[in-house]
Amino acid sequence: SPHTIEKKMSNPASTGLFINGQRETGQDVRVGNVTAALAVANIVKTSLGPVGLDKMLVDDIGDVLITNDGATILKSLEVEHPAARVLVDLANLQDQEVGDGTTSVVIIASELLRRGNDLVKNGIHPTTIISGYRTALKAAVSYIKKEMVVNVSTLGDEHLINAAKTSMSSKIIGKESDFFSKLAVDAVKSVKMNATAADVAGYDAMGSSRSAEAAVVVPNGKQRFKYPLSAIHILKAHGKSSMDSHLIGGGFAINAMRAAQGMPTFVESSEGNTVKIAMLDMNLQRHRMGMGVQVIVKDPAEIERIKKREMDITRERIRKIIDAGANVVLTTKGVDDLCMKYFVEAGIICARRCNREDLKRLAKATGGRVVTTMADMEGNETFDPDCLGGCDSVREVRIGDGEMLYVYGCKGHGASTIVLRGANEYMLDEMDRALHDSLCVVKRMLESNTLVPGGGAAEAALSVYLDDYANTIESREQMVIQEYADALLVIPKTLAVNAAKDASELVAKLRSIHAKGQHSEDEVDEALKFMGLNLIDGTIRDNLVAGVVEPAISKIKSLRFATEAAITILRIDDRITLNDSKGLA
C-alpha cells in the first residue's frame, strides 16, 4: 500500500523522518481501527437482550468461564489491537460507573465508528464528524432528560423490582427473575445510610438530580440516602437449586467453621449484653523465638522454663482477648491446639484462616476493627475492647458440604449477605455477576429517582428526534447527526435479531410509532414515546406499563461513553509502530 511507508535507520532521506519501525497514515489506519473495533463488538453482539446467548471462554490452562456479561467477556479476551483495547476499557468504565449496560455501550460505540468511517470515505472531514457527534450527543441527552425520563420521587418497590428484572432478563437467572429481583431490592435497601454532603454533590455532578437539591436535606425536608454496595457480601455455596439462595438481612455470613469440636455451635446475647467478636490478623500459635536467635543455657532446667514461658506468652495474649469480653474470635492466620484449649475452656467460638477481605467487611458491619498487633505505645501488649464488634448472635450453619458462621443482627453500619446456591462453579459465578449488575441498577435507581423505558424505546425515540433535529442544522454536520440517529437503531435491531424476529420490520414499525408520537398534537399520542419491543412475542408494546425500565443515568452515561470512545478512535489518523530497539548501536 502506498500509505504504508516502512523506514529503517539506513534510509532516512525520503521523508527526513528517522523512524525505526512502520508508519501507517490516513484512511488505512482508520479502516484498521474500525475493523478491530467491529470485531470486538461482534463478539458481544449476540449476548444482548433477554434472549441473548452466552459465551464460553477457555484460557490457556483450560479454565472455563461461561458468561453473558459484556465487561467480563471483554476483560477475559487478550486484545492486542490498541483501538480495540479502547472498547474493552469502555466496557470496564461502564461496569464501574453504572454496573449494567456494558454490552450495549460497546455495540453503540462500534456502530458510531462504522458510520463515521463511511462518512470519511464520502469525503467528510473527521473534525466535522467529531463535532457533529458531539452536537448529536448534547441534543440526545437533553431530549432524554426532558422527554423520556420518568421521575419516581418516592420509588415504590414495584419500579425497583422491574428495573432489576430488566437487568437480569438476559442472564442465567432471567427465568427466576421474580425471585432474584426481590432479593436484589431487599439487599440494597438493607444497607441504606444517610448521605453526606459530598455524596449528594456527587449525585448532582452525575446529573441525577437538580442543582437546587444540592443540600443533604432537600427543600421539602427529605433526607437523601446512599446505598454502599460494598456492604453487601455475596457468598457462593455449592448444592441445592438457585431458588434456595437467600438473604441474611442485617447479618453476615463468613465462609469459616469452628476450629475445634468442643466449641459451642452458637453464641447468643443475654440480658442486654451483645455478642462481642474479635477480628484478628495475627497468629495465635505458641510463641517461638525469632530466626537466628541463640540462647545458650547451662542448666537443663532452664530449657523447661523457657518452654513454659513461650506457652505463657500466648496464654496471656488469649487471656487479654477473653478479658476484653470477646465471645467469638476470628483470625486470618492459624491457631494451634494449645491455644484452642483455652478457647474451648472459655466456651468461645474460634475460627481460623478466614478471608481478610471478609473480616474487613465484618468489622465495618459490626462496628469493630481488625486487630493486626496487640502491642501498644509503651511496648506492652494490650487488647482494646473498642476493637470488638457487636452482634445479636453467631451460629454455625451447615450449608452444602461445609459449615459457615452466620452473624445475625450486626450493630455497626448496615450489612447484608446474599448466600447463592447453585449446581456448579460456573453457574454460581454467572449468578454472582448477574446479581451484581442488578444490585448496581437498583442502587442507581434509588439514588437518582429517575427511570427510562427499556427494550429499545429510548433509542428509537432518540433516533426519530435526532433525524428531525438534523434537518434544523444548516451546516454539513446535518449528515453526521442523521448517521448518529441511525446508529442508535443498532440496539433495537440487535435485540430483534437475537430474538429471531424480523428486525427490519419491527424497527420500521417502532420508528413509525415514535414519529407519530413526536409529531402529533394529540395528548393521547404523548405516551407513544414509551413504546418499545416485546421480544418474546415479536410485537410493539408500552414498555413503561410492561415494567421494562432502566435507570436514566445508565442510558445517559452509556451514550456519553460510547460517543467519547468513538470520537477518540476517529481522531487517530497516524499510527507509528516502533521496532524493538535491541541490536541497534
N, C-alpha and C positions, 0 to 999 in steps of 0.2 A: 504494500500500500504506500502511496506517495506520502501519506501523513506520518507513517512510522519511520522516523529517521533514527538510525542507530549510530551513535557516535562512540568512538574509542579515543583514548588519550592521544593515540598516534595521528589521528586525522581531525584536528580541531578547526581546520581552516574554513570548511564550508559554511559554518554558521557563526564561527567565533565563540561557540559555547564549548566549554570544557566539561563534557558530560561523560562519566564512565557508567553507561547504562543505556536504557531505552527511553525514548520520549514519544508519547502519543499526544496528538493535539486535535482540537476541533471536534468534528462530528464523530470520529472514531471512538473517542473517549466516552462521549455521551451515549452512543449506541451500546458500548460495552457496559457502562454503568447501569443503564436502563435494563439491559438483558439480565444482568446479575440480580437486580432488584426484583424483576418479574419472576425470576427463577425461585427466589426465596418466597415471594408471595404465593406462588403456585403451590408450594409445599403445604401452606396452611389454609389455602383457599377452601379445600373440601371439608375442613373441620368447622366451618362457620355455620351457626344456626342450630335449631332444635333437632334437625335430622343430619347434622354434620357427623362425619366419621372420625374414628380415632387413628392415631399414628403409632406405629411400633418402632422404637429406636433401639438399635443394638450397638453397644460400644465395642471397643477393641478387645475387651476381655470377656465379651459375651453377656454382659449385664443387659437386661431388657427393661425398657421404660415404655409403658403404654399410656398415652395421654391425648387430650383434646385441647389442652391449654396452649394458645399460641405462643406465649412467652416461654413456656417450658420447652416446647418443640424447638424454638429458635435458639434458646440458650444451650441446648444439648448438641446443636449442629456446630461443627468446627468450620465456620465460614472464613474463607481465605480472602475473598474479594473485598477491598476496602469499602466500596459503595454499598455492597450487600450488608456489610457489618453495620452500616448506619441504620438499616431497617431492624437489625437484631437489637441494637441499642434502643431504638424507638419502642419496640415491644416491651423491653425491660422497663423503660421510663414509664410507659402507660401502666405497667403492672405495679410499679412503686407508687405512682401518683393516685391512680384510681382503683387499680386492683382487678378491673374487668374491662373487656373490650380490646384485648391485646390483638386478637386475630383481625378484627375489623380495621384497626388503625393501620396495620401493615398492608391490608388489601387496598385501602383508600390511597395510601401513600404511593403504592406501586402503580395504581391506575392514573394518578395525577402525573407521575413520571412518564408513563407511556404516552399520555396525551400531550404532555409538554414536549416530548421528543418529536412527536409527529408535527407539532406546530413549528418547531425549529426547522424541520425538513421542508416545511412550506414557506420558509423564508422569514419567519418572525423571530426577532432577536430575543435571546434568553432573558435580557433585562426586562423587556416588555412582558414576557410570560411571568416572570417573578413578581413584578408589580401588579399584574392582573390577578395572580393567585392571592396576593395579599389583600387586594380590594375585595375579591370574592369572599375570602375568609371573614373579613370585617363585616360584610353585609350578611353573611350566613349566621355569624354568632349573634348579631343584633336581632336578626329575624327569630332565631331560636328563643332568645330572651324575651322578645316582645310577644310573639305569637304562639310558640309551641309549648313554652313552659307552663306547667300547671302547678300553682303554688298550693302546697298542702300544709297550711300553717300548723294545724295540730294533726300530725300524721297518725292516722289510725293504723292498727296492726295490719289491716287488710291491704293497704298500699305497700307496706313494707314486705309483706309476705309475697305479694305479686311481683315486686321487684326482685326478691330473692329467687322466686320460681323462674322468672325470665332469665336470670343469670345462670341458673343451673340446668336450664332446659336442654342445653346441648351436651351436658356432661353425663357421666356414668350414672349419677343419682337422679337424672331427669325424671325417670319413671316414678320415683318416690318423692317427687318434689314437694308434695303436700306436707310430708313428714319432716323433710330436711329444711324446708324454708321456715317452718315454725321453730325448729331447733336453732337455726341461724339467728332469727329475730330475737328469740328469748336470750340467746347467748350475748348478743350485742347489748341488749337492754340491761342485762345484769351487771355490766361494767360501767354504768352511767356515772359520770363525775361532773362536778361543776367546772365550767370552762374558765380559764384565766383570761385576762385582757389580751395577752399575747396570742392565745388560741383564737380568740374572736377576730383579732386583726388578721390572722392567717386565713380564716374563713372568708373575710371580706376581700382579701387580696385574691382569693381564688374565684371571686366573682359570684360567690354563692349567696351573698346577702347584700342588702342595701347599705350604703355607707352611713346612713343615718342610724343604723343599728350597731355602730362600732363599739358601743359600750357593752360591758359584760352582761348587764341587765338592760334589755331593750326597753324603749319608752313606756310600753304598757306594763312594765314591772316584771316581765318574764325573765327568768334566769336562763342563760344559754348553757348548753351542756356539751361535754365531749365524751367520746367512747373509744378509749385506747384499746386497739385490738391486741396489743402485746399482753394484755391481762387475760386474754382467752387462751387457754392452754389446750392443745389438741393432742390427745393420746390415742395411739393406734394399737388395737389388740386383736390378735387372730381369733377366729371362731365365731359361731352364730351367723346370723344374716345381718345385712346392713341396717335393717329395720330395728335391730336391737341396740343400735347406738343410742346413747343418752347424754343428757346434760346434767352436770352437777352444779346447780346454781349456787353461787356464793361459796363454792367448795373448790377443792383442788385434788387432783389425783396424781400420784407420783409413782413411777414405774420402779418400785423397790419393795423388798419384803423384809420381814423381821430377820435379824441376824442370827437369832437362836430360838429354838422351840420353846424354851422356858419362859419367854417374854409373853406378856398379855397380848391378846389379839385386838383389843380395843381399849381406849382410854377416853373417859367422858368427864365433862366438867361437873363439879358438885358444889352445891351451896354458893353459887355466885363466883366460884373460882374457875377461871378459864383454863383450858389445857395449854401448857406452855411448850413451845417447840424450839429446840436449839438447833441451829443450822451451822455446821462446821465445815471448813475447808482445810482440815488438817488430820494427820494420822493419830488414831487413838491406839497406839501399839506400845509395847514395852519400850521404855526409853533406852536407846543404845548410844554408846559413845560415838562421837564423830569419827570419820575416816582418818586414819593416821595418828590417832591419839594413843599414846602408850602409857600404861600405868604399871610401874614396877612395884611389886608387892613382896615384902619379906615374910610376912606372916600369912599362912594359908587361910586363917580365919577371916582375914580382911576380904578375901575374894567373896565369901558368903555375904559379908556386909555390903560389898559393892553391888552384888546381885539384888540384895534386898532393897537397897536404896533405889536401884533402877526401877524396881517394881513400885516402890513407894511414890516415885515422881509421877508416874501415870495415874496411880490411885488418887493422889492429891488433885491432879487435874480433873479427874472424873468427879471427885467429891465436890469440887468447886462448881462444876456444871450442875450437879444434882442439888447442891445447896441453893443455887440461884433459882431453883423451882422448876427445872425442866422435867416434863413428863415424857417427852419424845425427843430423841436425839437422832439427827440425820447427818451423815458425813459423806463427803465426796471421796474420801480415802478409805483405808482399811481399819478394821477393829479386830484385835486378836482375842483369843479365848480368855486370857487373863482379865482383860477389860470387860469382856462380855459378862463375866461372872458378877461384877459389881452392878451392872445394869439389871441383870436378871434378879439379883437380890433386892434391888430398889423398886422392882416392878415397872421398869421403864421400857418403852418400845425403842429399839435402836435399829437403824438401817444403814448399811454401808454401801460404798460405791454408787452413790446417787449421781445423777447428772448435774453438773454445776449450773447450767442454764436453768434447769428446773428449780434448783434451790433458790436461785436469784429471784425467780418469779414468785416462788412460795414466800420468800422473805417479804416481797412487796405486798403480797396478798394478806399476809398475817401481821404485817406491821413490825416485823423483826429485821435483823441484819445477818448476813452471812459472816461468820467469825473466821478469820484466817490465822490469827495468833492470839494467845492469851496473855502475852507479855504486855505490861503497862509501862508508863513513862519511867517509873522508879526501877524498872528491871525485875520487878516481882511478877508472879503470874496471878491474874485475877480474871473473873468472868463477870461481865456486866449484865445484870438481869434485864436491862433495857434492850439487849440484843435478842431477847426471846420473842418469838412471835406468838400470837394468841389465837385460839380457835375453840369451837364448842366440843368437838370430839374427833378422834382419829381412829380409823378402823382398818383392819387388814381384810381385803375382799378378794375372793378368788375370781379371777377373770381368765377365761380360756385355760391355757396350760399353766399359767403362773399366778402369783399373787401381786396385788397392788395395794398401796396405802392410800386410803381416801381421807382427806382432811375436810371436815364439814364446818360451816359457819365461821369462815375466816374473818378476823377482826380488823384487818387493815383496809386498804383500798379494795374496791370490788374486784373479784376474781372469779372466773368460772372455768370449768374444764369440760370439754366435749370428749367423751370416750367413743371412738369409732370402732365398730365391729365389722368384720368382713372376711371373705373366704381366703384371700391370699394377699401377699405383699403388694402386688401391682394394683389390686383393687383398692386397698387401703390408701396407697399413695395418691391415686387418682381422686378418691373421695376427699382426701385432705386438700388437694389443690382446688377441687370444685367448691368445697366449703369455704376455703379462704377467699375465693372470688365473691361468693355470696355475702360473706361477712363484710367485705370491703364495700359492697354495694349498699348493704343495709346501713353501715356506718355513714357513708356519704349522704344517703337519703335523710338520715336523722339529723345530720349536722347542717345540711343545706336546705331541707324542707321543700325541694323542688323536684319535679319529675317530668319526663317527656315520654310520649308513646314510643314503643319499640316496633320490631317487625318491619323495618324499612319505612315506617311512616314519616319519621323526621327527615330522612334522606330524600324521599320522594317530594315532600313539601318544599324542601330547600332547593331541589333541582328545578321545580316549576318556578319558584320565586326568583331564583338567580337567572333563569332564562329571560324572564320579564325585565329583571334589573339590568341585564346586559344590554337590552335594547335602549336603555336610557343613557348609556355611555357612548360618547361621540368619538372616542379615540380608538386605536387599534386594539386596546385591551378588551374590547367587546367580544372578539372571537375567543380570547383566553377565558373570559368569565363563562361563556357558553360551554366551553370544554370542561371547565370546573364543574358546572351544573351537571353535565352528562357523566362526569367521573363519579359523582356521588351515587349515581344509579347502580354502580357496581355492587353495592351492598344488597339491595333488593334482588338484583339479578342473580348474584351468587347464592342467596338464600333460596331462591326458587329452583335454581339448577340443582343444588344439593338435595332438595326435596323431591327431585324427579318430576318437577312440574314444567309447564311451558313458560319459560322465563319471559320471552318477548311479549307474549300476550298478556301475562299477569302484570308486567311492569307498564305496558301501554295502558291497561285499564286503570292501574293505580295512578299514573300521571294524569289521565283524563279526569279522574275523580278529584284529585288535588287542584287541578286547573279550574274545575268548576267551582270548587270551594273558595278559591282565592279570588276569582273574578266575579263571583255572584254577589249581588247586593242583599240577597235574601238571608235572613238570620238563621234559617233552618240549615242552610248550606254551610254555616260557620263551623259546625262540628265535623265537616268532612276532612279538615286538616289532620284529624286523628286517625284517619283510615290507613290501615297497613295490611300486611299479608297474613293470611291464615294458611300456614304451610302444611297443615295436616289434611285439610280438605281442598287446598288449592283455590281458595276464594279470597275476596277482599272483605275486611270487617273493621269495625271501630275498635282499635286495639286498646284504647283507654278504658272502654267498657269491658273488654275481654280480659283486662288485667295484665296486658303485656307492656310493662313500663320499665324504664331505667332512669337512674339519676341524671338530671340535666347536665351536671358538671362532667359526667362521663362522656356525653355526646360532645360538649363544647371542647373539652380537653383533647379528645381523640381527633377532632377536626384540626385543632391548633397544631398538635404534634405532627399529624400526617402532612399538613401543609408545610410546616417548617422543615421536615425531613426531605420532602420533595424539592423544596427550594434549595436546600443545602447541596443536594446532588446535582441539580440542574445548573448551579453556578459553576461547576467544575468544567473547564474546557482544556485542561492540560494535565497530563499525568507523566511524571518522570519516575521511572523505577531504577534506582541505583544498583549497580552490580556490587558484589561483595568486594570490599576494598583489600582483601588479603592478596598477597602476592604482588602488590604494587610497590614501587620504590618510594 
